[in-house]
Amino acid sequence: MGRVHTHRHGQSHSTRPIAQKVPSWVSSPKEIEELVVKYGKDGIPMSQIGIRLRDQHAVPLVRPIVRKSVKKILEENGIRQEIPEDLNNIVKKALNLQRHLKTHNSDKRNVRSLELVEAKVHRIFTYYKNIGVLPQNWKYKSVVAQLE
């Protein structure tokens, strides 16, 4: 997601491989698919699966090799997260800020930061409701999120 609440535009990220062809050193697509399923069953998030494949198995990108995305591979094998990874990460960030503010209640900068993060949570879960990823009755409440 883009940086909505800052003056710094652009995103920091690694450079993707230019060539979309399958490198010669990569093992078969079937083995890569099995690795993705194994990591998914271990509870590793999709973004971390891609990083592990890149760092430990020298797989630059999954999609050009297997002809499917990591998400599609996991869905075909019945591995699905309850809420999307990006929404989950932002909810965790909000929880950490709430915990911090319980002990440091005069930290005004983090009060503002919590407001911005919760606004982002509301924008994202509204989007996921509209496209049908989350059920229509799903709601983010900061008190409920702390109990999870």
C-alpha positions in Angstrom: 0.0 0.0 0.0 1.3 3.5 -0.8 2.4 6.0 1.8 -0.7 8.0 2.3 0.2 10.0 5.4 3.8 11.1 4.7 5.6 13.5 2.4 8.0 10.8 1.2 6.8 9.4 -2.0 7.9 6.1 -3.6 8.5 2.8 -2.0 11.7 1.0 -1.0 11.9 -2.4 -2.5 14.3 -4.8 -4.1 14.8 -4.9 -7.8 12.8 -7.7 -9.5 14.6 -9.9 -12.1 14.4 -8.4 -15.6 14.1 -11.7 -17.5 10.8 -13.5 -17.2 12.3 -16.8 -18.5 13.1 -19.8 -16.4 16.8 -19.8 -15.2 18.8 -22.9 -16.0 19.7 -23.7 -12.4 16.1 -23.8 -11.1 14.6 -27.2 -10.3 11.4 -28.4 -11.7 8.1 -26.5 -11.2 6.7 -29.5 -9.4 9.4 -29.3 -6.7 8.9 -25.6 -6.3 5.1 -26.1 -5.9 5.8 -28.7 -3.2 8.1 -26.3 -1.4 5.4 -23.6 -1.5 2.8 -26.0 -0.1 5.2 -27.3 2.6 6.0 -23.7 3.8 2.3 -22.8 3.6 1.4 -25.8 5.9 4.1 -24.7 8.3 2.2 -21.4 8.7 4.7 -19.1 6.9 3.0 -16.1 5.3 3.1 -15.7 1.5 5.6 -12.9 1.4 8.0 -14.9 3.5 7.5 -18.0 1.3 8.8 -15.9 -1.7 11.8 -14.7 0.3 12.7 -18.2 1.5 12.5 -19.5 -2.0 14.7 -16.7 -3.2 17.3 -17.0 -0.4 17.5 -20.7 0.3 16.5 -22.3 -3.0 17.7 -19.7 -5.6 14.2 -19.3 -7.1 14.0 -15.7 -8.4 10.3 -15.6 -9.1 7.6 -18.3 -8.7 5.1 -17.2 -11.3 7.3 -17.5 -14.5 8.5 -21.0 -13.4 5.3 -22.6 -12.2 2.8 -20.4 -14.2 0.9 -19.7 -11.0 1.3 -17.3 -8.1 2.1 -18.4 -4.6 -1.4 -17.4 -3.5 -3.0 -19.6 -6.2 -0.8 -22.6 -5.4 -1.8 -22.3 -1.7 -5.5 -21.9 -2.5 -5.5 -25.0 -4.8 -4.0 -27.0 -1.9 -6.6 -25.9 0.6 -4.3 -23.6 2.5 -6.0 -20.2 3.1 -5.5 -17.5 5.7 -8.6 -16.2 7.5 -7.7 -12.5 6.9 -5.3 -11.3 4.2 -1.6 -10.9 5.2 -1.4 -7.1 4.7 -4.5 -6.5 6.8 -3.1 -8.8 9.5 0.2 -7.0 9.6 -1.5 -3.6 10.0 -3.8 -4.9 12.7 -0.7 -6.2 14.6 0.9 -2.7 14.2 -2.1 -1.1 15.7 -2.1 -3.6 18.6 1.6 -2.8 19.3 0.8 0.9 19.3 -2.1 0.4 21.7 0.1 -1.6 24.1 2.7 1.1 24.0 0.1 3.8 24.7 -1.2 1.9 27.7 2.2 2.4 29.5 3.2 5.7 27.8 -0.1 7.6 27.7 1.5 11.0 27.1 3.2 10.0 23.9 1.3 12.3 21.6 3.2 11.3 18.4 2.2 7.7 18.8 -1.4 8.7 19.5 -1.4 10.3 16.0 0.4 7.3 14.6 -2.3 5.0 16.0 -5.1 7.2 14.4 -3.3 6.9 11.0 -2.8 3.2 11.3 -6.4 2.6 12.3 -7.6 4.7 9.3 -5.5 2.5 7.1 -7.1 -0.6 8.7 -10.5 0.7 7.9 -9.7 1.5 4.3 -8.2 -1.9 3.7 -10.9 -4.0 5.3 -13.6 -1.9 3.4 -11.7 -2.8 0.2 -11.6 -6.5 1.1 -15.3 -6.5 1.9 -16.1 -5.0 -1.5 -14.2 -7.6 -3.4 -15.5 -10.5 -1.3 -12.4 -11.6 0.5 -13.8 -10.8 3.9 -17.4 -11.4 5.0 -19.7 -8.4 5.1 -20.1 -8.7 8.9 -16.3 -8.6 9.6 -15.4 -5.5 11.7 -12.2 -4.2 13.2 -12.6 -3.1 16.8 -9.5 -2.1 18.7 -10.8 -3.7 21.9 -11.6 -7.0 20.1 -8.2 -7.0 18.4 -6.4 -6.7 21.7 -8.0 -10.0 22.9 -6.8 -12.0 19.9 
